[in-house]
Amino acid sequence: MQAARSSEADESNNTFLTGTLTVLRPDLTVSTVTFTPAAIAPGGNITVSHVVKNVALAPGNAALSTSRLLLSTDQTTTGQVADLGTVNVPAITAGGMMTVTRPAQIPPSVPRASTTSWRWPTRPTSSAEPSQANNTGASATRLVVGRT
């Protein structure tokens, strides 16, 4: 069966051009990471807070996402000592920020007397970001793991 063809009186009016279309996506960064207490024994509990900012321009709103909590000796994934799980980050409007707090347990396997620091990558679960390079943050202070 052959599709029916229609003919038009004027084929030159079948297009429409607009200006440039810019798509704005969320862009999450971690600006600060804090925790208490500053020293803890392996197996102990701490409370960790971090500020997640959406540095995108409107309407680049971020949907619900997650942050993965890592314990590292050198503020990179190369020195990772433990993966402490994830924490949900609520939706953040373009230009907005959200403080997220979560308790975490230092694994008993972390060696005593080691000095470690936090690293916090955010990994959006709902949309791609223009840059993944700015997704990590680390605490300015170090967590001392040893006898308390």
Secondary structure, DSSP 4 states (H G I P E B T S, - for coil): -PPP----S-GGGS----S--------EEEEEEEEE-SEE-TT-EEEEEEEEEE-PPTT--B-SEEEEEEEESSSSGGGEEEEEEEEEE--B-TT-EEEEEEEEE--TTSPTTEEEEEE--EEESSS--S-STT---B-SS-EEES--
